[in-house]
Amino acid sequence: MAPTLKDGDLVFTRSIRKGAIAAVGDIVVLRAGDNFIVKRVFDSNHDSIVLASDSSNETSIYCYRPLSKNRVVGKVIAHF
């Protein structure tokens, strides 16, 4: 998520109700197996969410494809 977030940054999140729709442009936390990842919302509708990275060098299997919005567990509200 560089340049917005860097490795080691501390992020504060707010829980998102299961099934809630995050707004385009929000930075969200997504459950990825036993881990969590942080990505920006690129597109969202009632059934799915599409995520993107702020880094032009990063490729991720979680970007630019529809994912279940139920995997989103929180919204980043601050980072340091």
Backbone as JSON, one array per atom type, in Angstrom:
{
  "sequence": "MAPTLKDGDLVFTRSIRKGAIAAVGDIVVLRAGDNFIVKRVFDSNHDSIVLASDSSNETSIYCYRPLSKNRVVGKVIAHF",
  "N": [[0.82, -1.21, 0.0], [2.18, 1.11, -0.22], [2.58, 4.33, -1.56], [1.01, 5.22, 0.56], [0.71, 3.61, 2.91], [3.3, 2.13, 4.81], [5.53, -0.7, 5.26], [5.38, -1.88, 8.52], [3.95, 0.26, 9.52], [1.58, 1.45, 11.89], [-1.79, 0.73, 12.09], [-5.05, 1.93, 12.73], [-8.26, 0.65, 13.1], [-11.77, 0.5, 12.31], [-14.43, -1.56, 13.03], [-16.32, -3.22, 10.52], [-19.63, -3.94, 9.88], [-20.64, -7.24, 9.19], [-21.24, -7.83, 5.85], [-21.68, -5.18, 5.27], [-21.29, -2.35, 3.1], [-18.33, -1.04, 1.95], [-17.06, 2.17, 1.11], [-16.01, 3.41, -2.08], [-12.62, 4.14, -2.37], [-12.08, 3.98, 0.34], [-9.81, 2.6, 2.75], [-9.36, -0.68, 3.57], [-9.44, -3.58, 5.77], [-8.88, -6.88, 5.04], [-9.84, -10.24, 5.41], [-7.63, -12.83, 4.85], [-7.28, -15.9, 4.53], [-5.53, -17.17, 7.23], [-4.51, -14.75, 7.8], [-4.38, -11.13, 7.57], [-4.93, -8.52, 5.2], [-4.3, -5.26, 3.83], [-5.99, -3.08, 1.8], [-7.11, -0.79, -0.8], [-10.45, 0.24, -1.53], [-11.66, -0.25, -4.68], [-13.93, -0.65, -6.2], [-17.38, -1.3, -5.46], [-20.29, -3.18, -4.69], [-23.55, -4.53, -3.93], [-23.07, -7.26, -3.77], [-20.33, -7.85, -4.06], [-16.84, -6.84, -3.7], [-14.21, -4.89, -5.02], [-10.79, -4.64, -4.89], [-7.8, -2.58, -4.68], [-4.3, -1.8, -4.86], [-2.28, 0.83, -3.55], [0.26, 0.93, -4.43], [2.13, 0.98, -7.35], [3.87, -0.96, -8.05], [3.14, -3.32, -6.9], [1.71, -6.53, -7.05], [-1.13, -8.45, -6.51], [-3.12, -11.23, -5.6], [-5.51, -10.48, -4.63], [-6.35, -8.17, -5.75], [-8.22, -6.2, -8.1], [-10.28, -7.98, -8.83], [-13.51, -9.43, -8.36], [-14.46, -9.88, -5.0], [-15.84, -11.52, -2.14], [-17.75, -9.43, -0.15], [-18.02, -10.03, 2.49], [-15.58, -10.76, 3.47], [-14.29, -8.51, 4.27], [-13.21, -6.94, 7.14], [-12.72, -4.6, 8.53], [-12.3, -0.99, 8.56], [-9.72, 1.22, 7.77], [-8.95, 3.86, 9.86], [-7.0, 5.53, 10.77], [-3.45, 5.99, 10.55], [-0.02, 5.45, 11.46]],
  "CA": [[0.0, 0.0, 0.0], [3.02, 2.3, -0.34], [3.18, 5.22, -0.58], [0.09, 5.58, 1.65], [1.12, 2.85, 4.09], [4.6, 1.48, 4.65], [5.73, -1.85, 6.14], [5.62, -1.5, 9.9], [3.02, 1.29, 9.98], [0.52, 1.05, 12.8], [-3.09, 1.18, 11.58], [-6.22, 1.82, 13.59], [-9.41, 0.29, 12.27], [-13.12, 0.44, 12.85], [-15.11, -2.76, 12.51], [-17.41, -3.07, 9.54], [-20.62, -5.0, 10.04], [-20.6, -8.25, 8.14], [-22.17, -7.54, 4.78], [-21.77, -3.75, 4.99], [-20.58, -1.95, 1.89], [-17.33, -0.01, 2.13], [-17.13, 3.16, 0.04], [-14.88, 3.5, -2.99], [-11.59, 5.01, -1.83], [-11.76, 3.57, 1.71], [-8.79, 1.58, 2.94], [-10.02, -1.7, 4.38], [-8.72, -4.77, 6.18], [-9.53, -8.04, 4.44], [-9.39, -11.54, 5.9], [-6.99, -13.62, 3.79], [-6.89, -17.13, 5.21], [-5.23, -16.91, 8.64], [-3.88, -13.43, 7.87], [-5.16, -9.96, 7.14], [-4.24, -7.62, 4.3], [-4.88, -3.92, 3.77], [-6.09, -2.63, 0.41], [-8.08, 0.29, -1.04], [-11.65, -0.16, -2.27], [-11.68, 0.25, -6.05], [-15.33, -0.7, -6.6], [-18.17, -2.04, -4.49], [-21.73, -3.25, -4.9], [-24.21, -5.3, -2.87], [-22.61, -8.64, -3.73], [-18.88, -8.03, -4.06], [-15.97, -5.69, -3.56], [-12.99, -4.98, -5.82], [-9.75, -3.91, -4.18], [-6.6, -2.17, -5.41], [-3.18, -1.36, -4.04], [-1.78, 2.16, -3.91], [1.58, 0.74, -5.01], [2.09, 0.57, -8.76], [4.78, -2.1, -8.2], [2.63, -4.5, -6.2], [0.67, -7.36, -7.65], [-1.76, -9.25, -5.47], [-4.27, -12.01, -6.06], [-6.72, -9.88, -4.06], [-6.64, -6.9, -6.44], [-8.88, -6.11, -9.41], [-11.23, -9.06, -9.12], [-14.58, -9.41, -7.36], [-14.31, -10.69, -3.79], [-16.99, -11.44, -1.24], [-17.61, -8.31, 0.79], [-17.99, -10.57, 3.84], [-14.18, -10.91, 3.9], [-13.83, -7.23, 4.83], [-13.47, -6.93, 8.6], [-12.59, -3.29, 9.13], [-11.9, 0.16, 7.75], [-8.62, 1.96, 8.38], [-9.37, 5.23, 10.18], [-5.79, 6.3, 11.02], [-2.22, 5.21, 10.48], [1.16, 6.16, 11.95]],
  "C": [[0.86, 1.27, 0.0], [2.56, 3.09, -1.57], [2.27, 5.59, 0.6], [0.48, 4.91, 2.95], [2.46, 2.18, 3.78], [4.67, 0.28, 5.57], [6.07, -1.34, 7.53], [4.72, -0.39, 10.41], [2.0, 0.67, 10.92], [-0.79, 1.59, 12.24], [-4.16, 0.97, 12.64], [-7.42, 1.58, 12.69], [-10.71, 0.41, 13.05], [-13.77, -0.77, 12.22], [-16.18, -2.37, 11.51], [-18.35, -4.24, 9.76], [-20.5, -5.98, 8.88], [-21.66, -7.93, 7.1], [-22.31, -6.06, 4.46], [-20.95, -3.42, 3.76], [-19.6, -0.83, 2.23], [-17.38, 0.91, 0.91], [-15.87, 3.1, -0.82], [-13.9, 4.53, -2.42], [-11.21, 4.69, -0.39], [-10.6, 2.58, 1.69], [-9.36, 0.59, 3.94], [-9.06, -2.83, 4.74], [-9.54, -5.97, 5.72], [-8.96, -9.31, 5.06], [-8.88, -12.34, 4.71], [-6.44, -14.89, 4.43], [-6.72, -16.87, 6.7], [-4.63, -15.53, 8.86], [-4.86, -12.34, 7.49], [-4.29, -9.14, 6.2], [-4.99, -6.3, 4.26], [-4.84, -3.47, 2.32], [-7.12, -1.5, 0.33], [-9.25, -0.25, -1.85], [-11.64, 0.54, -3.63], [-13.11, 0.33, -6.57], [-16.09, -1.55, -5.59], [-19.63, -2.05, -4.92], [-22.32, -4.13, -3.81], [-23.66, -6.72, -2.72], [-21.1, -8.8, -3.55], [-18.15, -6.71, -3.89], [-14.74, -5.94, -4.41], [-11.96, -4.08, -5.15], [-8.59, -3.57, -5.1], [-5.53, -1.81, -4.4], [-2.78, 0.03, -4.48], [-0.42, 2.07, -4.59], [1.45, 0.28, -6.46], [2.99, -0.64, -9.01], [4.23, -3.39, -7.63], [1.59, -5.24, -7.04], [0.14, -8.27, -6.54], [-2.93, -10.01, -6.06], [-5.58, -11.43, -5.56], [-7.13, -8.61, -4.78], [-7.33, -7.13, -7.78], [-9.68, -7.33, -9.81], [-12.29, -9.04, -8.04], [-14.29, -10.38, -6.21], [-15.57, -10.54, -2.96], [-16.78, -10.3, -0.25], [-17.61, -8.79, 2.24], [-16.58, -10.82, 4.35], [-13.62, -9.63, 4.5], [-14.22, -7.17, 6.3], [-13.35, -5.55, 9.22], [-12.18, -2.25, 8.12], [-10.79, 0.89, 8.5], [-9.08, 3.39, 8.61], [-8.19, 6.13, 10.52], [-4.59, 5.39, 10.87], [-1.05, 6.1, 10.88], [2.41, 5.38, 11.58]]
}
